[in-house]
Amino acid sequence: MSTYEHMPIAKHYVYLALGSNLGNREKNLSKALQRLHEVVDIHNISSVYETEPVGYLDQPRFLNMVCYGQTACSPDELLRSAKAIEKVLGREPSFRNAPRPIDIDILLYDNLCLETAYLTIPHPRMSERAFVLVPLVEIAPTAIESMSGKTAQELLLAVSQAGISKLDIRLDT
């Protein structure tokens, strides 16, 4: 028996944003959550919100939500897992802000500040996006965005919440 077998597995606290605007949006979110359970011990999920598209406007409305949990994955491993789930659920490479069956973004990972060529934590645009902040505030109003040091609630106060409506949906997870 190695000395590592009795060491606890490092658990990292993560907040992930999920969005869908193609196909069966509810089913896409449910399937993504089910697959995320393989790499994240999900403790809490927000309500589902219908939101206007951002950036590229000529596309259907989104369903958005946020989940919170713990993972033993490194940031890179978590990103690879998220991208693999997106691919399995039908996401294909396209232009930025394009319509998609599923989008999974890492918002926060512990108190980490990380910037690489392909991953930035905290998510670089989360503080501008009510469709991320509204569900995040619902489940974690005091979560700290580590670059600014502001809480999710404080960040939400600085953005418009126009075009966001909470839906009465229970997802299969």
PyRosetta script that sets phi, psi and omega in degrees:
from pyrosetta import init, pose_from_sequence

init()
pose = pose_from_sequence("MSTYEHMPIAKHYVYLALGSNLGNREKNLSKALQRLHEVVDIHNISSVYETEPVGYLDQPRFLNMVCYGQTACSPDELLRSAKAIEKVLGREPSFRNAPRPIDIDILLYDNLCLETAYLTIPHPRMSERAFVLVPLVEIAPTAIESMSGKTAQELLLAVSQAGISKLDIRLDT")
pose.set_psi(1, 128.6)
pose.set_omega(1, -179.8)
pose.set_phi(2, -80.7)
pose.set_psi(2, 162.2)
pose.set_omega(2, 179.1)
pose.set_phi(3, -69.3)
pose.set_psi(3, -18.0)
pose.set_omega(3, -177.6)
pose.set_phi(4, -79.2)
pose.set_psi(4, -18.1)
pose.set_omega(4, -174.9)
pose.set_phi(5, -66.1)
pose.set_psi(5, -23.3)
pose.set_omega(5, 180.0)
pose.set_phi(6, -101.2)
pose.set_psi(6, 1.4)
pose.set_omega(6, 178.5)
pose.set_phi(7, -80.7)
pose.set_psi(7, 137.1)
pose.set_omega(7, 178.2)
pose.set_phi(8, -67.4)
pose.set_psi(8, 147.3)
pose.set_omega(8, 176.6)
pose.set_phi(9, -77.2)
pose.set_psi(9, 131.7)
pose.set_omega(9, 179.7)
pose.set_phi(10, -61.5)
pose.set_psi(10, 131.2)
pose.set_omega(10, 178.0)
pose.set_phi(11, -114.9)
pose.set_psi(11, 130.5)
pose.set_omega(11, -179.6)
pose.set_phi(12, -113.5)
pose.set_psi(12, 139.2)
pose.set_omega(12, 179.1)
pose.set_phi(13, -85.4)
pose.set_psi(13, 128.8)
pose.set_omega(13, -176.9)
pose.set_phi(14, -134.3)
pose.set_psi(14, 147.6)
pose.set_omega(14, 170.6)
pose.set_phi(15, -119.4)
pose.set_psi(15, 128.2)
pose.set_omega(15, -178.7)
pose.set_phi(16, -122.1)
pose.set_psi(16, 140.1)
pose.set_omega(16, 174.6)
pose.set_phi(17, -102.8)
pose.set_psi(17, 136.7)
pose.set_omega(17, 177.6)
pose.set_phi(18, -123.0)
pose.set_psi(18, 139.4)
pose.set_omega(18, 177.7)
pose.set_phi(19, -144.6)
pose.set_psi(19, 151.5)
pose.set_omega(19, 179.3)
pose.set_phi(20, -151.5)
pose.set_psi(20, 136.6)
pose.set_omega(20, 173.4)
pose.set_phi(21, -140.3)
pose.set_psi(21, 12.0)
pose.set_omega(21, 175.0)
pose.set_phi(22, -126.3)
pose.set_psi(22, 145.1)
pose.set_omega(22, 178.1)
pose.set_phi(23, 73.3)
pose.set_psi(23, -153.2)
pose.set_omega(23, 178.0)
pose.set_phi(24, -81.0)
pose.set_psi(24, 95.3)
pose.set_omega(24, -171.9)
pose.set_phi(25, -59.7)
pose.set_psi(25, -43.7)
pose.set_omega(25, 179.1)
pose.set_phi(26, -61.4)
pose.set_psi(26, -46.6)
pose.set_omega(26, -179.3)
pose.set_phi(27, -63.1)
pose.set_psi(27, -38.8)
pose.set_omega(27, 178.3)
pose.set_phi(28, -61.1)
pose.set_psi(28, -43.6)
pose.set_omega(28, 178.2)
pose.set_phi(29, -64.4)
pose.set_psi(29, -44.1)
pose.set_omega(29, 179.5)
pose.set_phi(30, -60.7)
pose.set_psi(30, -46.4)
pose.set_omega(30, -179.5)
pose.set_phi(31, -63.7)
pose.set_psi(31, -39.8)
pose.set_omega(31, 178.6)
pose.set_phi(32, -63.4)
pose.set_psi(32, -43.8)
pose.set_omega(32, 178.6)
pose.set_phi(33, -61.9)
pose.set_psi(33, -43.0)
pose.set_omega(33, 179.4)
pose.set_phi(34, -59.4)
pose.set_psi(34, -42.6)
pose.set_omega(34, -179.9)
pose.set_phi(35, -72.8)
pose.set_psi(35, -33.3)
pose.set_omega(35, 178.1)
pose.set_phi(36, -63.6)
pose.set_psi(36, -28.8)
pose.set_omega(36, 178.0)
pose.set_phi(37, -56.7)
pose.set_psi(37, -22.3)
pose.set_omega(37, 179.0)
pose.set_phi(38, -69.3)
pose.set_psi(38, -24.9)
pose.set_omega(38, -176.9)
pose.set_phi(39, -125.0)
pose.set_psi(39, -11.2)
pose.set_omega(39, -179.0)
pose.set_phi(40, -132.6)
pose.set_psi(40, 129.5)
pose.set_omega(40, 172.2)
pose.set_phi(41, -82.8)
pose.set_psi(41, 95.9)
pose.set_omega(41, -173.2)
pose.set_phi(42, -77.1)
pose.set_psi(42, 123.1)
pose.set_omega(42, -179.0)
pose.set_phi(43, -97.4)
pose.set_psi(43, -30.6)
pose.set_omega(43, -174.4)
pose.set_phi(44, -154.5)
pose.set_psi(44, 143.4)
pose.set_omega(44, 173.1)
pose.set_phi(45, -130.2)
pose.set_psi(45, 146.7)
pose.set_omega(45, 179.4)
pose.set_phi(46, -79.7)
pose.set_psi(46, 174.5)
pose.set_omega(46, 167.6)
pose.set_phi(47, -66.3)
pose.set_psi(47, 170.1)
pose.set_omega(47, 176.2)
pose.set_phi(48, -98.5)
pose.set_psi(48, 136.3)
pose.set_omega(48, -179.0)
pose.set_phi(49, -121.5)
pose.set_psi(49, 137.9)
pose.set_omega(49, 172.2)
pose.set_phi(50, -94.0)
pose.set_psi(50, 133.0)
pose.set_omega(50, -172.1)
pose.set_phi(51, -138.5)
pose.set_psi(51, 155.0)
pose.set_omega(51, 175.0)
pose.set_phi(52, -71.7)
pose.set_psi(52, 148.0)
pose.set_omega(52, 175.0)
pose.set_phi(53, -66.9)
pose.set_psi(53, 154.6)
pose.set_omega(53, 179.1)
pose.set_phi(54, -121.3)
pose.set_psi(54, 143.1)
pose.set_omega(54, 178.3)
pose.set_phi(55, 86.7)
pose.set_psi(55, -84.6)
pose.set_omega(55, 176.8)
pose.set_phi(56, -94.7)
pose.set_psi(56, 110.6)
pose.set_omega(56, -169.1)
pose.set_phi(57, -89.8)
pose.set_psi(57, -18.6)
pose.set_omega(57, -176.1)
pose.set_phi(58, -84.3)
pose.set_psi(58, 67.4)
pose.set_omega(58, -179.2)
pose.set_phi(59, -159.6)
pose.set_psi(59, 165.2)
pose.set_omega(59, -179.2)
pose.set_phi(60, -65.2)
pose.set_psi(60, 161.4)
pose.set_omega(60, 175.8)
pose.set_phi(61, -66.6)
pose.set_psi(61, 155.4)
pose.set_omega(61, -178.6)
pose.set_phi(62, -99.2)
pose.set_psi(62, 154.6)
pose.set_omega(62, 160.1)
pose.set_phi(63, -104.2)
pose.set_psi(63, 129.3)
pose.set_omega(63, -178.3)
pose.set_phi(64, -128.3)
pose.set_psi(64, 151.5)
pose.set_omega(64, 176.6)
pose.set_phi(65, -159.8)
pose.set_psi(65, 170.2)
pose.set_omega(65, 176.5)
pose.set_phi(66, -132.7)
pose.set_psi(66, 142.9)
pose.set_omega(66, 172.9)
pose.set_phi(67, -125.4)
pose.set_psi(67, 156.4)
pose.set_omega(67, -178.5)
pose.set_phi(68, -127.8)
pose.set_psi(68, 139.8)
pose.set_omega(68, 176.3)
pose.set_phi(69, -172.2)
pose.set_psi(69, -166.8)
pose.set_omega(69, 179.7)
pose.set_phi(70, -122.3)
pose.set_psi(70, 147.4)
pose.set_omega(70, 179.2)
pose.set_phi(71, -141.9)
pose.set_psi(71, 151.8)
pose.set_omega(71, 171.9)
pose.set_phi(72, -92.6)
pose.set_psi(72, -4.8)
pose.set_omega(72, -179.0)
pose.set_phi(73, -71.5)
pose.set_psi(73, 146.5)
pose.set_omega(73, 168.4)
pose.set_phi(74, -72.2)
pose.set_psi(74, 166.6)
pose.set_omega(74, 176.2)
pose.set_phi(75, -55.2)
pose.set_psi(75, -43.4)
pose.set_omega(75, 179.4)
pose.set_phi(76, -63.0)
pose.set_psi(76, -42.9)
pose.set_omega(76, 178.9)
pose.set_phi(77, -64.6)
pose.set_psi(77, -40.5)
pose.set_omega(77, 179.0)
pose.set_phi(78, -64.5)
pose.set_psi(78, -42.4)
pose.set_omega(78, 177.4)
pose.set_phi(79, -62.0)
pose.set_psi(79, -45.8)
pose.set_omega(79, 178.6)
pose.set_phi(80, -60.3)
pose.set_psi(80, -42.0)
pose.set_omega(80, 178.0)
pose.set_phi(81, -63.0)
pose.set_psi(81, -44.2)
pose.set_omega(81, 179.5)
pose.set_phi(82, -61.4)
pose.set_psi(82, -44.9)
pose.set_omega(82, 179.9)
pose.set_phi(83, -66.0)
pose.set_psi(83, -35.8)
pose.set_omega(83, 177.5)
pose.set_phi(84, -65.9)
pose.set_psi(84, -40.8)
pose.set_omega(84, 177.8)
pose.set_phi(85, -63.6)
pose.set_psi(85, -45.0)
pose.set_omega(85, 178.1)
pose.set_phi(86, -56.4)
pose.set_psi(86, -44.5)
pose.set_omega(86, -178.3)
pose.set_phi(87, -65.0)
pose.set_psi(87, -45.5)
pose.set_omega(87, 179.3)
pose.set_phi(88, -60.1)
pose.set_psi(88, -34.8)
pose.set_omega(88, -178.0)
pose.set_phi(89, -88.1)
pose.set_psi(89, 10.1)
pose.set_omega(89, 170.4)
pose.set_phi(90, 101.4)
pose.set_psi(90, 5.4)
pose.set_omega(90, 178.1)
pose.set_phi(91, -73.6)
pose.set_psi(91, 133.2)
pose.set_omega(91, 177.8)
pose.set_phi(92, -118.6)
pose.set_psi(92, 151.2)
pose.set_omega(92, 178.8)
pose.set_phi(93, -57.4)
pose.set_psi(93, 137.6)
pose.set_omega(93, -179.5)
pose.set_phi(94, -156.0)
pose.set_psi(94, -163.6)
pose.set_omega(94, 180.0)
pose.set_phi(95, -84.3)
pose.set_psi(95, 163.6)
pose.set_omega(95, -179.7)
pose.set_phi(96, -59.6)
pose.set_psi(96, 137.4)
pose.set_omega(96, -179.9)
pose.set_phi(97, 65.7)
pose.set_psi(97, 20.4)
pose.set_omega(97, 179.1)
pose.set_phi(98, -71.9)
pose.set_psi(98, 159.4)
pose.set_omega(98, 173.3)
pose.set_phi(99, -59.7)
pose.set_psi(99, 148.9)
pose.set_omega(99, -177.7)
pose.set_phi(100, -159.6)
pose.set_psi(100, 147.6)
pose.set_omega(100, 177.9)
pose.set_phi(101, -68.9)
pose.set_psi(101, -31.1)
pose.set_omega(101, 178.9)
pose.set_phi(102, -155.6)
pose.set_psi(102, 145.1)
pose.set_omega(102, 174.9)
pose.set_phi(103, -137.9)
pose.set_psi(103, 129.7)
pose.set_omega(103, 177.9)
pose.set_phi(104, -125.5)
pose.set_psi(104, 118.8)
pose.set_omega(104, 179.9)
pose.set_phi(105, -117.9)
pose.set_psi(105, 139.3)
pose.set_omega(105, 171.9)
pose.set_phi(106, -82.2)
pose.set_psi(106, 115.5)
pose.set_omega(106, 178.4)
pose.set_phi(107, -86.3)
pose.set_psi(107, -55.7)
pose.set_omega(107, -177.2)
pose.set_phi(108, -135.4)
pose.set_psi(108, 145.2)
pose.set_omega(108, 178.0)
pose.set_phi(109, -139.1)
pose.set_psi(109, 104.5)
pose.set_omega(109, -170.5)
pose.set_phi(110, 49.4)
pose.set_psi(110, -136.6)
pose.set_omega(110, 175.0)
pose.set_phi(111, -106.8)
pose.set_psi(111, 24.9)
pose.set_omega(111, -172.8)
pose.set_phi(112, -68.5)
pose.set_psi(112, 139.2)
pose.set_omega(112, 167.1)
pose.set_phi(113, -117.0)
pose.set_psi(113, 118.7)
pose.set_omega(113, -174.5)
pose.set_phi(114, -141.5)
pose.set_psi(114, 136.3)
pose.set_omega(114, 174.1)
pose.set_phi(115, -140.3)
pose.set_psi(115, 114.6)
pose.set_omega(115, 175.2)
pose.set_phi(116, -124.2)
pose.set_psi(116, -177.8)
pose.set_omega(116, 179.8)
pose.set_phi(117, -63.9)
pose.set_psi(117, -24.9)
pose.set_omega(117, -173.7)
pose.set_phi(118, -126.1)
pose.set_psi(118, -1.2)
pose.set_omega(118, -178.7)
pose.set_phi(119, -149.5)
pose.set_psi(119, 129.0)
pose.set_omega(119, 175.4)
pose.set_phi(120, -126.7)
pose.set_psi(120, 126.4)
pose.set_omega(120, 176.9)
pose.set_phi(121, -129.9)
pose.set_psi(121, 130.2)
pose.set_omega(121, -2.4)
pose.set_phi(122, -61.7)
pose.set_psi(122, 159.6)
pose.set_omega(122, 180.0)
pose.set_phi(123, -54.2)
pose.set_psi(123, 129.1)
pose.set_omega(123, -170.7)
pose.set_phi(124, -65.0)
pose.set_psi(124, -21.1)
pose.set_omega(124, -178.2)
pose.set_phi(125, -114.8)
pose.set_psi(125, 7.7)
pose.set_omega(125, -176.8)
pose.set_phi(126, -61.5)
pose.set_psi(126, -34.0)
pose.set_omega(126, -177.0)
pose.set_phi(127, -70.9)
pose.set_psi(127, -12.1)
pose.set_omega(127, 179.4)
pose.set_phi(128, -100.2)
pose.set_psi(128, -7.0)
pose.set_omega(128, -167.3)
pose.set_phi(129, -114.0)
pose.set_psi(129, 104.6)
pose.set_omega(129, 178.0)
pose.set_phi(130, -62.3)
pose.set_psi(130, -30.9)
pose.set_omega(130, -179.2)
pose.set_phi(131, -66.8)
pose.set_psi(131, -15.2)
pose.set_omega(131, 172.9)
pose.set_phi(132, -97.2)
pose.set_psi(132, -44.7)
pose.set_omega(132, -173.7)
pose.set_phi(133, -70.1)
pose.set_psi(133, -36.4)
pose.set_omega(133, -179.3)
pose.set_phi(134, -61.3)
pose.set_psi(134, -52.1)
pose.set_omega(134, 177.6)
pose.set_phi(135, -68.0)
pose.set_psi(135, -30.8)
pose.set_omega(135, 177.3)
pose.set_phi(136, -64.8)
pose.set_psi(136, -45.1)
pose.set_omega(136, 180.0)
pose.set_phi(137, -64.1)
pose.set_psi(137, -34.0)
pose.set_omega(137, 179.1)
pose.set_phi(138, -58.2)
pose.set_psi(138, -41.9)
pose.set_omega(138, -176.3)
pose.set_phi(139, -101.1)
pose.set_psi(139, -17.7)
pose.set_omega(139, -176.6)
pose.set_phi(140, -154.0)
pose.set_psi(140, 68.1)
pose.set_omega(140, -177.0)
pose.set_phi(141, -61.1)
pose.set_psi(141, -25.3)
pose.set_omega(141, -177.7)
pose.set_phi(142, -99.1)
pose.set_psi(142, 7.4)
pose.set_omega(142, 175.8)
pose.set_phi(143, -60.2)
pose.set_psi(143, 136.5)
pose.set_omega(143, -175.9)
pose.set_phi(144, -97.9)
pose.set_psi(144, 127.1)
pose.set_omega(144, 171.2)
pose.set_phi(145, -82.2)
pose.set_psi(145, 112.3)
pose.set_omega(145, -165.5)
pose.set_phi(146, -68.9)
pose.set_psi(146, -20.4)
pose.set_omega(146, 178.0)
pose.set_phi(147, -74.4)
pose.set_psi(147, -44.9)
pose.set_omega(147, -177.2)
pose.set_phi(148, -91.5)
pose.set_psi(148, -23.0)
pose.set_omega(148, -174.4)
pose.set_phi(149, 78.0)
pose.set_psi(149, 6.1)
pose.set_omega(149, -178.9)
pose.set_phi(150, -90.6)
pose.set_psi(150, 153.6)
pose.set_omega(150, 175.7)
pose.set_phi(151, -78.7)
pose.set_psi(151, 162.5)
pose.set_omega(151, 176.1)
pose.set_phi(152, -57.6)
pose.set_psi(152, -40.7)
pose.set_omega(152, 178.8)
pose.set_phi(153, -60.6)
pose.set_psi(153, -44.1)
pose.set_omega(153, 178.8)
pose.set_phi(154, -63.6)
pose.set_psi(154, -40.4)
pose.set_omega(154, 178.4)
pose.set_phi(155, -64.5)
pose.set_psi(155, -39.8)
pose.set_omega(155, -178.4)
pose.set_phi(156, -64.3)
pose.set_psi(156, -34.3)
pose.set_omega(156, -179.7)
pose.set_phi(157, -62.1)
pose.set_psi(157, -20.2)
pose.set_omega(157, -175.9)
pose.set_phi(158, -93.8)
pose.set_psi(158, 0.5)
pose.set_omega(158, -178.4)
pose.set_phi(159, -126.3)
pose.set_psi(159, 154.3)
pose.set_omega(159, 176.5)
pose.set_phi(160, -74.9)
pose.set_psi(160, 140.6)
pose.set_omega(160, 176.8)
pose.set_phi(161, -104.0)
pose.set_psi(161, 16.2)
pose.set_omega(161, 179.4)
pose.set_phi(162, -61.7)
pose.set_psi(162, 142.2)
pose.set_omega(162, 175.5)
pose.set_phi(163, 81.4)
pose.set_psi(163, 11.4)
pose.set_omega(163, -179.8)
pose.set_phi(164, -117.1)
pose.set_psi(164, 124.4)
pose.set_omega(164, 177.3)
pose.set_phi(165, -131.7)
pose.set_psi(165, 133.1)
pose.set_omega(165, 179.2)
pose.set_phi(166, -75.1)
pose.set_psi(166, 133.8)
pose.set_omega(166, -179.9)
pose.set_phi(167, -105.2)
pose.set_psi(167, 152.5)
pose.set_omega(167, 177.9)
pose.set_phi(168, -94.3)
pose.set_psi(168, 76.7)
pose.set_omega(168, -176.2)
pose.set_phi(169, -126.5)
pose.set_psi(169, 135.3)
pose.set_omega(169, 171.2)
pose.set_phi(170, -110.6)
pose.set_psi(170, 116.3)
pose.set_omega(170, -179.3)
pose.set_phi(171, -82.8)
pose.set_psi(171, 145.4)
pose.set_omega(171, 171.0)
pose.set_phi(172, -77.3)
pose.set_psi(172, 120.1)
pose.set_omega(172, 178.3)
pose.set_phi(173, -122.6)
pose.dump_pdb("model.pdb")
